[in-house]
Amino acid sequence: MHSFGSNWRRWEFWKELISFRSLVIVSPVFLLTVKHWTNLVVLIVFAGSLFFLFRNKESTIQKAYEVNRWRWIIALTLLGPVIAVGMGQLLRGEFYPPNFDAPLRVALCAPVFWAISLGWLHKEGKEPITFLWMKFSFHAALIWTLLYKPSWTTMRLPGEAWGLNRITTYFVDALSFGSLTLLFSLLSIYSLNFFWHKLSITHRIFLIIAIFSGLYLSVMSGSRTGWLVLPLFLFIWIRGFALQKYGKKKAFLGALLLLGGILFFIPFQPVFVEKIYLALSEISNYHWNSLNPDNSVGMRISFYRMAVFYFLENPLKGWGDLGWMKLMDSPGISQYATSFTRDYVKNGFHNEVFTSAVRSGIWGLISSIALLFIPVVFAINIHSKSTHDTIKHLTLFLLFFMSHMFVAGMTTEVTNLVFLSSFLGISLAVLIGDIFVFKLS
């Protein structure tokens, strides 16, 4: 009898360990170090969500009619990018499968979100996956990435003599690497603050080490992407948490200390400091009606202007990947952008919304704006109406996450690469799905 009970507990342990829930919990850990990891997670979890929805189709349909319109809006938002690419290609009379690759990963997360929002992966008496991400997974990812030095590489971009000093992992570009390590660091800061009294001393130390590791990695990447989120991060932290928890004086003092602690890491990378000064100089010296030199920020401003020009020339159909090249030598563009700048946007327009709008026209514009803004509107709406502490903190986590994605998306594409799309899709499925679970419980 004792042997039977022991074997049963052992079976339950392994069943839990290899479950879909466990896979989703650990999914952020290897995001930056194992190529195709997040894509594989999305495919496996997608299959599991379909099985769940089919097996529970009667109760699923019933519950779907009982909830408000937000579930449908979020699901359509996740399907938006692949619909946009399809509409653009249909109207242009072309079919180019590679354009569907990244948007399809976001779309696969629509049924995942639907299943999670109906209770899939939720265990009674267990913490939501969002809390487990905040308490363990995000900072485990930072420490693991720091320790996984054999995967580090260096990057040299055109005209950047300091390229050899920029670190990233072997398959992640420096912009995305710096942005994601910063995001995980900021989320870990809030986690440490929110869960402080529930954590052991060892766990607190672990979190602090992770925060330092993430800030170090982000700065050493040499990327400025996402750093402008700091004022927004502090505003959300003060408005949504600190004022109620500590009062006005302590909240603002804490914000100053947080800001000082984060900025402390910037001098570790002289290139980072130099690029901040260069950015300010390049913005102030940008020429709106004459040719601009090929520099980082100046080129980005030109990219955005070019994107608006191309979009307005073909707003309904879009241009696909490179259809806009027939207009790249137009006088309205060549007056301010060199041939190098005009040609460089083959790699993207360094802006999530502009890149999507040029590629898929108005459909891409709508889908990319929806993907960045609808989760924010949802979070603010639920946060303002709810009195449930768990829901309030889940919505705050979503706001922190999406505010960073929005800021990062203004200077680079956050869904252009397949693994980035998979990460954004699974993250939204979990963060928003968990809110539904507790909102309806």
N, C-alpha and C positions, 0 to 999 in steps of 0.2 A: 504494500500500500504506500509505504514511504517512497519506494522507488518510482511508483507511478506518479505520485505528486511531484517529485523532483523532476522527472522527465517532462511533465506537463508544463512546469514553470520554465524549464529550459527551452521547450518548444515555443512558448509564449514570448520569451526573451528574443529568440532568433527571428520569430515572426515579426515582432515590433521593429527589430533592427533593420530588416530588409524590406520594410514596408514603404509604400509610396510616401507616407508622411515623413519618414526618416530621410528618404532621398531628397525631398523638398527642403527639409531642415538644413541639411549639409550642403545644399546646392551652391550657396554663395562662396563656400570655402575655397574651391578650386577654380573660381571664375577667371582669375588672372594667370594661372600657372599651368592648367591642363587644357590644351587646345581641343575644341569640340565638346568639352565637358557639359557646358550649359545647354548646347544644342541637343545633346543626347538626353539630358534630364527632361527637357521640354517634350521630346518625342515620347519618352516612356510615360511621363505623367499625362500627356495628352491621351495616350491609349488607355491608361487607367481611368481617366475621367469619363471617356466614352463608355467604358464598361459599367461604371457606376451609374451614369445617366440612363443607360439602356436597361440595366437591372432594376432600377427604381423609377421607370418611366411614368407609372401611374401617379405615384406621390410627387414626382418631379413636376409633372404637368399641373397638378393641383396646386402645389406650392407656388409655381410660377405665376399663377393668376392671383395669388393672395398678396403678393408683394407689390411695392410701388414701381413706378416706371424706371427707376434708377438702374435696376438690373439689366433691363433691355438697353438702356443708353450705354452702359459700360461695355456690354457685350458687342454692340455695334461699333463702339469706339475702337475696340481691339481688332475688329474685322476691317475697320476703315482703311488702313494702309494697303491691304491686298486688293480691296475693292477699287481704290484709287488707281493703282497700277493697271488693273484690268480695264477700267473705263478709259484711261488714256490710250492704252494699246488698241482697244476696240475701235475708238474713234480715229486713230491714226492708221488702222488697218494693218497692224503689225503684231507679231507674237515673238517676244524675246524672253524666254523662261528665266534667265539669270536675274531679271528685275524683280521677279516674284520671290526670290529666295529669302531675303531678310524680312519683307512684310509678311510672308507666310508664317514665319516663326511667331510673330505677334498674334496672328490670326489663330494659330493652334492653341493659344492660351485663352481664347474665348470660352470654349467648353470647360477648360480647366477652372477658370474663374466661376463659371456657372455651377460646376460641381462643388467647388469649395464653398461658395455662398449658400449652398443647400445643405452644408454639413459634412461633405466629404473631407477627410483628413482631420476633422475635429474630433477630439476625444473628450468625453465628459470627465471633468475633474482635472484635465490637463491644460496647460497654458496654450494660448493660440500660437501658431507658427511665427507670427510677427514678433511676439515677445521673445521667443526662442532665438530668432534671428538677431534681435537686438542684444540679448544677453550673452549669446555664444557665437553665432555663425559669422557675423560681420567682423568682429575683432579677431576671431580665429583665422579668418581669411587674411587679415593684415599681417599677423605674426607669421603665418605659413608663407605668405608671399615674400616677406623679408628674409626668412630663413632659406628659401628656395633659390639661393644665389646662382646655381648652375643655369637657371633659366634666364638670368638677366642678360640683357644685350645692351648695346649702345646705338644711338641713332645720330646720323649726320644729315641735316636737311640742307638744301641748296643755299649757299651763302652764309651758313652758320659755322663759324670756326670753332664754336664751343660744342658742336654736336657730340663729340666723344665723351662729354661729361653728363649726358642725359641718359638716365637708366630707365629701362622698362623690361618686360618679359618678351620672350622670343616671338610671340605672335600678336602682341598688342601694341598699337601705335602709342607714342609717348603722350599724346593729347588725351586719349581715353584712359591710359594707365594713371596719369596724374589726376584726372577727374574722378575716377572711381575710387582710388585710394583716399582722396580727400573726402568723398561722400561717405565712405565707410568710417572714416575718422570722426566726422561730424555726428553721424548716427551713434557712434560709440560714446561720444561725449554726452549726448542726451541720455543714452542708456545708463551710463554711470550715474548721472544726476537723478534720473527717474527711479532706478532700482537700488539706489545706494543702501537703504536700510534692509533690503532683502538679500544683499550679497555678503558673502563671507569676506574676510580680509584678503585671502588669497585671490578670490575672484576680482575684487577691486583692483588689486595690483596687476592682475592679468589684463584687465581692461585698460588701465593707465598705460601699460607697456604697449598695448595694441594701438592706442591713440597716438602715442609718440612715434610708433613705427609707421603708421599711416601718414602722418604729417611729414615725416622724414622722406618717405617714398614719393609722396606727391611733389614735394619741393625738389627733390633730386631728379625727378623726371624732367624738370625744366619747363613744365607746362603751366600756363596761367589759366587754363580752362577750368571754369567752375569757381575760381576764387572770389569772383564778384558776388557770390552767394552769401558771403559772411554777414553783411548787414541784414539780409533777409532771414538768415538762420537765427541771428540774435533777436530780431524782431519777433519771430514765431516763438522762440524760446521764452522771451519776456512776456509776450501777450498771452500765450497759450498755457504757460506753466509757472514761470517764476513769480509773477505778480501774486497769484493765488497762494503759492507755496511759501514765499519768503517776504512778501510786501515790497513796496516800491523801492525803498533805499537799497535793501539787500539785493533785489533783482538787478538794478542797474549797476551796482558794484560788482556783482557776479558776472554780468555781461562784459564789463571792462576787463576783469581778470581773465575771462575766457578768451576775449579778443587778443589780449596781450600774450597769453600762453600760446595761442595759435600762431600769431605773427612772429613769435620768438624763433620759429624754425626757418623762417625765410632766409636769414643770413647764411645758413648752412650751404646754400647754393648761390654763389655769386652771379651765375648766369640768370637766375630767377630775378634777382634784384635789378640787374642790368636791363632785363627785358621789361620790367615794370616801368623804368624810366624811359626806355625806348618807346614803349607804347604811348605814353603821355606826349612825348615829343612828336611821334609820327601822326598822332591825331591832330595836334595843333598845327602841324605843317602840311596837312593834306591839302591838295589842290583840287577844287571842284570843277575847274574849267580848263585845266592844262595837265600835261603828262606828269604822272607820279613815279617816283623811283620804286623799284621792287623791294619793298620791305614788308615785314610781317603784318602789322596792323593796317598800314596803308593798302596793301594788297587785299586784305579782308574787306575793307570799306568798298574797294572797287568790285570785289566779288559780289557784294550785296547789290550794288548799283546795276551790275551786269545781269544779275538774277531778275531784278525787277523789269529790266528792259526785255529780256527774253520771255518772261512770263506774259507781259502785256502784248507781245507780238503773237502769241499763240495761247491764250488763256484757257480755251476749251479743251484742246487736245494734249497740250504739253509737247515736249520735244524728245521724250525718251532719254537715253543716256547722253548721246552726243549730237542729236539733231540740231541743236542750237549753233553748232560750229559754222553753219552757212552764214550766220549773222555776226560772227566774232570780229570781223574787220569793218563793221559799220562805223561811219564817222562819229556817231554819238558815243561809241565806246572807245575807239582808238584815240580820242582826244585826251582821255585821262588814264588809260591803261596800256601798258607796254604789251608787245607781242607775247612776252613771257607770262605776264599776268593773265592775258586773254586765253592763253593755251593751258595755263595751270589748273583752271577749273574743270578740266577733265577728271580731276581727282575729287570733285565736289565743290560746292560753294561755301563750305565751312559754316553752314547754318542749316539746321534741321528743316525749318519751314521753307526757306528759299530753295533748297535742293529738291525737296518734294514737289514744290510748286512748279519749278522748271521742268521736272521730269514728267509730272502727270497733270499739269494744268490746275484748274480750279478744284479738281477732285483731290489732288495732292495737297493743295493749300488747306482745304477744309479738314482733311483727315489728319494732317500733322498738327494743326492748331487744336483739333479736338483731342488728340492723344496727349498733348501737353497741358491742356487747360481743363478738360472735363473732370479728370480725377481731382483737381484742385477745387473746382466748384463743388463737387460731390463732398469732399472732405469738410469744406467750410460750412456747407449746408447741414451736414449731419452733426458736426461739432457744435454749431450754434443752437441746435434743437435738442441735443441729448443732455441728460443729467447723469448718465451712466459713466463712471470714471474710466472703466475699461474702454468703452467706445471713444471717449474723449482723447485718451492717450493713443489709441489706434489711429484716429484721424490725424493727430499731431505727427505721428510717425510718417503717415502718408504725405502730409504737407511738407515735412522736411525732405523727404525723398523727391517729391515732384518739383519743389522749388529748385533743388540742385539740378535736376534733369532739364528744367526750363532754362536756367542760366547757362548750363553747359551747351544746350542745344542752340543757343544764340551764336556760338563761336565755333562749333563743330557739329557733325552729324552724330546723333545718339542712337540711330537705328540703321545706319547705312551698312554696317558690318553685321553678319549673321549672328555672331555671339552676343553682340550688343542688343539686337532685337530680341533674342531669346531671353536675355537677362531682364530687359524692361518688361517683356510680356509676362514672364513668370512672377516677377516682383509685383506687378499690378494685380495679377490674379490672386496672389496671396494677401497683399495688404488690403485690397478692397473686399475680397471674399471674406476675410476674417471679420471685417466690420459688419457685413451682412449677418454673419452667424450670431454675433452678440446683439445686434440690433433686433433680431427676430426672436431671440431666446427669452 
